[in-house]
């Protein structure tokens, strides 16, 4: 089992920055892929970014503005969010998997709210 706790959410003005952190505890040695998802108000949850060894993936909507990173022990994963837009307002979730792709059946955090005001 892996437990995840996110932090770093909050309210920021458009154009500002936030850094989300996610702490993983438990069987972290089994983690292969770490990622961030988000669920905007009234919308479906969507993939934001993933990282697996040195390979990263970003949704088109955040490319060039967000950066995902993790520590070498896979106990922390971060999401640096720059040039934030009101459309980035959402609950952000950290998730990890022992497989290449993260699915709803994998390990998820409780979410942290990010609100971007215009």
C-alpha positions in Angstrom: 0.0 0.0 0.0 1.0 3.6 -0.7 -0.4 6.6 1.0 -0.3 10.1 -0.6 -0.8 13.5 0.9 -0.9 16.7 -1.2 -0.1 20.2 -0.1 0.6 23.6 -1.6 -2.8 24.5 -3.0 -4.4 27.9 -2.5 -5.7 31.0 -4.2 -3.5 33.0 -6.6 -4.1 35.7 -9.1 -3.8 35.0 -12.8 -0.2 35.0 -13.9 1.0 33.8 -10.6 2.7 30.6 -9.5 2.1 27.8 -7.1 4.1 24.7 -6.2 2.2 21.5 -5.3 3.9 18.8 -3.3 2.9 15.2 -2.7 4.4 13.0 0.0 4.3 9.3 -0.5 4.6 6.8 2.3 4.4 3.0 2.5 5.7 0.7 -0.3 7.2 3.5 -2.3 9.8 1.2 -3.8 7.1 -0.3 -5.9 6.1 3.0 -7.6 6.9 3.3 -11.3 4.8 6.2 -12.4 3.9 9.4 -10.5 1.5 12.0 -11.7 -0.9 14.9 -11.2 -4.5 15.0 -12.2 -7.1 17.7 -11.8 -10.9 18.1 -11.7 -12.2 21.5 -12.6 -15.6 22.5 -11.2 -18.4 20.7 -13.0 -16.0 18.7 -15.2 -14.4 15.3 -15.4 -11.0 14.6 -13.9 -8.2 15.1 -16.4 -4.5 14.2 -16.6 -2.1 17.1 -16.0 1.3 15.5 -16.0 3.2 12.3 -15.3 6.8 11.3 -14.6 8.4 7.9 -15.0 12.2 7.7 -14.5 13.4 10.6 -16.8 10.3 10.6 -19.0 7.6 13.2 -18.5 4.3 13.8 -20.1 2.2 17.0 -20.1 -1.3 17.8 -21.2 -1.3 20.3 -24.0 -3.1 22.8 -21.8 -0.2 23.1 -19.4 2.8 22.5 -21.6 5.4 25.2 -21.1 3.7 26.4 -17.9 3.8 23.4 -15.5 6.8 21.3 -14.6 6.6 17.9 -12.8 9.5 16.6 -10.8 10.2 14.0 -8.2 12.9 13.0 -5.8 15.1 10.0 -6.6 13.5 7.9 -3.8 10.0 8.4 -5.3 8.8 9.7 -1.9 7.9 13.2 -3.2 6.4 14.5 -6.4 6.0 18.1 -7.2 4.1 20.3 -9.7 5.5 23.7 -10.3 2.7 25.8 -11.9 3.6 29.1 -13.5 1.6 31.6 -15.5 -1.6 30.3 -13.9 -4.9 31.0 -15.7 -8.4 31.0 -14.3 -9.0 27.8 -16.4 -6.4 26.1 -14.1 -8.9 26.3 -11.2 -9.5 22.8 -10.0 -8.9 20.2 -7.3 -5.5 18.7 -8.0 -4.8 15.1 -7.2 -1.5 13.3 -6.8 -1.5 9.7 -8.0 1.0 6.9 -8.3 1.1 3.5 -9.9 3.2 0.4 -10.1 2.5 0.3 -13.8 3.2 2.6 -16.8 -0.3 4.2 -16.7 -2.1 5.5 -13.7 -5.7 4.3 -13.4 -8.6 4.9 -10.9 -7.6 1.7 -9.2 -4.1 3.0 -8.3 -3.1 5.1 -5.3 -4.6 8.6 -5.0 -4.3 11.5 -2.6 -7.2 13.4 -1.2 -6.8 16.4 -3.4 -5.8 20.0 -2.9 -7.8 23.0 -4.2 -6.2 25.5 -6.6 -8.1 28.7 -7.3 -6.9 31.2 -9.9 -8.6 34.5 -9.8 -8.8 36.8 -12.9 
